Amino acid sequence: MNKGLKRYITKCIILFMMPAIAFLSGCGSDAQADSSEIVENVEDDGVNVKYDEANANYDEVNASYDEVGTPEPEALNDSEESEINSEADSETDAETDLNPMEIYEGFLDGEIMIEKEKEQVYIDELFWDNDIEYCFADIDGDGSEELHIRDSVIYYTIKVKAEKPQIIFEGWWGYEPVVMGEQRGILFYFEPESGDERIEFIKISPDGSIISDGEFGWGDSNHNGSIDEEDYASVDHKEIDVEQYAQYREEQIAKRAGNELEWKSSRLKDFTTWKEAYIDFVNKLHVTEGYDENYEYSLIYVDDNDIPELYIFTKIMASGEIVVSFYDGNIRAMNSDRVGIEYLEYGGLLYSMSAAMGYNPCNIYRLEKGEFSEIGTGYESEYQDDGIYFKYFWEGKEVTETEYEAHINELIDTSKCIEPPFVCSKEEILEKLTN
């Protein structure tokens, strides 16, 4: 750690400790006052007489000293005083100030903390994965670069303000910074399995204000996989012409293709054992998610080794379920869109099939060497026209019910899949992992 960074961290610690020091100083003054009262209340005539004689002698010495007088220090002229003050200020600045890049580096190295959810946390607590990517880019146009960091799930924009790194933007799934010429901002692009799209370009001003183009959406109404007049398009859920959406989409895709950023890889933390990795993951969920006190946990065996996966039931339909893997020191997490996941034990396959308001998605995942990948996706949708009936879609195209089931069975034998076993509380899973 360089000397400037040490001084910077020391200064931050002192600022955090000042209220405690003030409190303790107050306590110390009270203690001294109490002690003096005790001394004054001691009654011993012999001691008091000697004490009074000593005070009288001391007063005589002071009187003589006052007659002689205390020499006054020689006054400094204005230029000398200014020079000394300037030297003191420059020395203080050199000891405490770091430039933004040094602060970013200290944050990336886990030596400087950042505020998240009103907590001071280190960088490894902000991500699900222990491998990240980062780059530097000026997306607010103020002439200085911000730090952009992402893993497979979360993206952050970090900016130094008042000599501290601060999160000015956070996004989950599909967010990335864009710098293409004068085009600067954050692009959100999301394409779920149902054949819909959502696109949004977000600009951040130097003052921190966020300006959005609005969330553009497209629905593939005729399920032919292409944008045409029969489809539905919107901005912030208000219908627009499909051609307007197509033009906006083309502009944003061009920004992605022409992006000028260079990403670097970094490992935040090395884990020796899977237990150590899972304990770390469970303990930091309250930073990234905020609801972990109610989550339930279990250990399951998905792939073909003796290291279990960590299963997390969020109890919230929109939050789905989380499955965490550990392989070769690396940790990865998959978050299914909805609840209802099952898996082929030691077969490396999982699938999720749940129902909600006539829309029943099916997602099939593979876990191989610690990496999750989606290998098949489809859904069935309920319609009403002289009765209730369903339409079936696989990889964005309409199929028959028989074809739909065949696609699923080709990838996974659902009859052999099981639900996660008994789940337990956070305290119970931490005890199990610790022991």
SVG drawing of the C-alpha trace seen along z (x, -y; Angstrom):
<svg xmlns="http://www.w3.org/2000/svg" viewBox="-68 -44 81 84">
<polyline fill="none" stroke="black" stroke-width="0.4" points="0.0,0.0 1.5,-3.4 2.0,-6.1 -0.7,-8.4 -3.3,-5.7 -2.3,-4.9 -2.7,-8.5 -6.0,-8.7 -7.3,-5.6 -6.0,-6.9 -7.8,-10.2 -11.1,-8.4 -10.6,-6.3 -10.0,-9.5 -13.2,-11.0 -15.2,-8.0 -13.6,-7.9 -14.0,-11.6 -17.5,-11.3 -16.3,-8.5 -13.2,-10.5 -15.3,-13.5 -17.6,-11.3 -14.7,-9.7 -13.1,-13.1 -16.3,-14.2 -16.3,-11.2 -12.6,-11.9 -13.5,-15.5 -16.2,-14.2 -13.9,-11.7 -11.3,-14.4 -14.0,-16.6 -15.1,-13.8 -11.5,-13.1 -10.9,-16.7 -14.0,-16.8 -12.8,-13.7 -9.4,-15.3 -11.1,-18.5 -13.2,-16.4 -10.3,-14.7 -10.0,-15.9 -6.5,-15.7 -5.4,-18.9 -1.7,-18.0 -1.7,-17.5 -3.8,-20.6 -1.4,-22.8 1.7,-21.6 -0.3,-22.0 -1.2,-25.6 2.5,-26.4 3.6,-25.0 1.0,-27.0 2.2,-30.2 5.8,-29.6 4.6,-28.8 2.6,-32.1 5.8,-34.1 7.8,-32.5 5.0,-33.3 4.9,-36.9 8.6,-37.4 8.4,-35.7 5.6,-38.1 7.7,-41.1 10.4,-40.0 7.9,-39.3 7.6,-36.7 9.5,-37.5 7.1,-37.9 7.8,-36.0 9.1,-38.1 6.3,-38.9 6.4,-37.7 5.8,-40.0 2.9,-39.2 5.1,-37.6 6.9,-35.3 3.6,-34.2 2.1,-33.6 5.1,-31.5 4.8,-29.3 1.1,-28.8 1.5,-27.9 4.2,-25.3 1.9,-23.8 -1.1,-23.7 0.9,-22.0 2.4,-19.5 -1.2,-18.6 -2.5,-18.3 0.4,-16.0 -0.2,-13.8 -4.0,-13.4 -5.1,-14.1 -5.3,-11.4 -6.3,-11.9 -9.4,-10.1 -7.4,-7.4 -5.6,-6.5 -8.9,-6.3 -10.3,-4.0 -7.2,-1.8 -7.5,-1.6 -11.2,-0.7 -10.4,2.0 -7.7,3.4 -10.1,3.7 -8.3,1.0 -11.0,-1.7 -14.7,-1.2 -17.8,-2.5 -21.3,-3.2 -24.1,-0.8 -27.5,-0.5 -26.2,-2.9 -23.3,-0.5 -19.6,-0.9 -18.6,2.2 -15.6,3.4 -15.8,4.1 -16.1,7.9 -19.3,7.4 -21.0,5.7 -21.0,8.7 -22.3,12.3 -19.3,13.5 -15.7,13.2 -14.5,12.5 -15.3,9.0 -14.6,6.8 -13.9,3.1 -13.1,0.1 -12.7,-3.7 -14.9,-6.1 -16.3,-9.6 -20.0,-9.1 -21.3,-12.3 -19.1,-14.6 -17.4,-16.4 -13.9,-15.6 -13.0,-13.0 -13.4,-9.2 -15.7,-7.2 -15.1,-3.6 -17.4,-1.0 -17.6,2.5 -19.7,5.6 -20.0,9.3 -22.4,11.7 -25.3,10.1 -24.7,6.6 -23.3,3.4 -22.1,0.2 -20.9,-3.2 -18.6,-4.6 -17.5,-8.3 -15.2,-10.0 -16.9,-12.8 -15.4,-14.7 -12.4,-12.3 -14.7,-9.2 -15.9,-6.6 -19.6,-6.8 -22.1,-4.6 -24.0,-6.9 -25.8,-4.1 -26.6,-0.4 -28.3,2.0 -29.1,5.7 -28.9,7.7 -28.5,6.0 -26.8,2.6 -23.6,1.4 -21.8,-1.9 -21.5,-3.4 -19.0,-5.8 -19.2,-6.2 -17.9,-9.6 -20.1,-12.2 -22.7,-9.6 -22.2,-8.9 -24.4,-7.1 -25.7,-3.7 -27.6,-1.3 -30.1,1.2 -31.0,4.0 -33.1,6.9 -34.6,9.7 -36.6,12.2 -37.6,15.6 -41.2,14.6 -40.1,12.7 -40.3,9.2 -37.6,6.6 -36.9,3.6 -34.4,0.9 -33.4,-2.3 -30.6,-4.8 -29.8,-6.7 -27.7,-9.8 -26.0,-11.0 -25.3,-14.8 -22.2,-16.1 -24.5,-17.1 -25.6,-13.5 -29.1,-13.9 -30.3,-11.0 -32.1,-11.6 -33.7,-8.6 -35.0,-8.4 -37.8,-6.3 -38.1,-2.5 -38.9,-1.4 -40.7,2.0 -41.6,4.4 -44.0,7.4 -43.9,10.0 -47.7,10.3 -47.7,12.7 -44.7,14.7 -42.8,14.7 -39.6,13.5 -39.4,10.2 -40.6,6.7 -43.6,5.9 -46.8,3.9 -48.8,6.5 -46.6,6.2 -47.0,3.9 -44.5,1.2 -44.4,-1.3 -42.5,-3.9 -43.0,-3.9 -46.0,-1.6 -47.6,-4.0 -48.2,-2.6 -46.1,-4.0 -45.7,-3.2 -43.7,0.0 -41.5,-1.8 -40.5,-4.3 -39.4,-1.5 -37.5,0.2 -35.6,-3.1 -34.8,-3.6 -33.6,0.0 -31.3,-0.4 -29.7,-3.5 -29.0,-1.8 -27.7,1.4 -25.2,-0.8 -24.0,-2.3 -23.2,1.2 -21.4,2.1 -19.3,-1.0 -18.5,-1.1 -14.9,-2.2 -14.4,-0.8 -11.7,1.7 -12.5,4.0 -10.0,5.6 -10.5,8.7 -9.9,9.0 -10.5,11.6 -11.9,10.0 -11.4,12.9 -9.8,16.4 -11.6,19.2 -9.9,22.3 -13.0,24.3 -16.6,24.3 -17.8,23.9 -15.8,20.7 -17.2,19.4 -20.8,20.1 -20.5,18.5 -19.2,15.4 -22.1,15.4 -24.7,15.8 -23.2,13.1 -23.2,10.5 -26.7,11.1 -28.1,8.3 -25.8,5.8 -26.8,6.9 -30.4,8.0 -31.6,6.6 -34.1,9.4 -31.8,12.2 -33.1,12.4 -36.2,14.2 -34.5,16.4 -34.3,20.1 -31.3,22.3 -30.3,25.8 -27.4,27.8 -28.1,29.7 -26.1,31.8 -26.6,30.7 -23.4,31.5 -21.4,34.8 -19.0,34.0 -19.0,34.2 -19.2,30.4 -22.8,29.3 -24.5,26.3 -26.1,23.7 -29.8,23.3 -31.6,20.1 -35.4,19.7 -36.2,16.0 -39.9,16.5 -40.7,13.8 -42.2,14.8 -40.5,11.9 -37.1,12.6 -37.2,16.3 -34.6,18.7 -30.8,18.6 -28.4,21.5 -24.7,20.9 -21.9,23.1 -18.2,23.4 -15.6,24.7 -11.8,24.3 -11.9,21.4 -14.5,19.6 -18.1,18.8 -21.0,18.3 -24.8,17.7 -27.9,18.3 -31.1,16.5 -34.2,18.0 -37.0,15.6 -39.6,17.4 -39.9,20.0 -40.4,23.7 -37.0,25.0 -36.2,28.7 -33.0,30.5 -31.5,33.8 -29.3,34.8 -25.7,35.3 -26.9,34.8 -25.8,31.2 -29.3,30.0 -32.0,27.8 -35.3,26.6 -37.9,24.1 -41.6,24.3 -44.1,22.1 -47.5,20.6 -48.6,17.0 -51.7,15.4 -51.9,17.6 -48.2,17.3 -46.1,20.5 -42.4,20.2 -40.0,23.1 -36.3,22.6 -33.7,25.3 -30.1,24.8 -26.9,26.7 -24.2,26.5 -20.8,27.5 -17.4,26.7 -19.1,24.2 -20.7,22.2 -24.5,21.9 -25.9,21.7 -29.5,21.6 -29.8,24.3 -33.5,24.2 -36.4,21.8 -40.1,21.8 -43.5,20.9 -47.2,21.7 -49.7,18.9 -53.4,18.9 -56.0,17.5 -59.7,17.0 -61.9,17.3 -65.1,19.3 -63.3,21.1 -59.9,21.3 -57.0,22.7 -53.2,22.6 -50.6,21.8 -47.0,23.1 -43.7,21.5 -40.2,22.7 -37.2,20.4 -39.5,17.6 -41.5,19.7 -45.0,21.2 -45.1,25.0 -47.7,27.6 -48.1,29.0 -46.5,32.2 -43.5,30.4 -43.2,28.3 -43.0,31.3 -40.6,33.0 -38.2,30.1 -38.2,30.3 -37.7,34.1 -34.9,33.8 -32.9,31.7 -34.0,33.1 -35.9,36.0 -38.3,34.1 -39.7,37.4 -36.3,37.9 -36.0,34.4 -36.4,33.5 -37.2,30.4 -34.6,29.0 -34.8,30.9 -35.5,29.5 -34.6,25.8 -33.3,24.0 -32.8,20.5 -29.7,18.3 -28.4,19.2 -28.9,22.9 -27.1,22.9 -24.2,20.9 -23.9,23.3 -23.9,26.3 -21.3,24.7 -19.1,23.7 -19.1,27.2"/>
</svg>
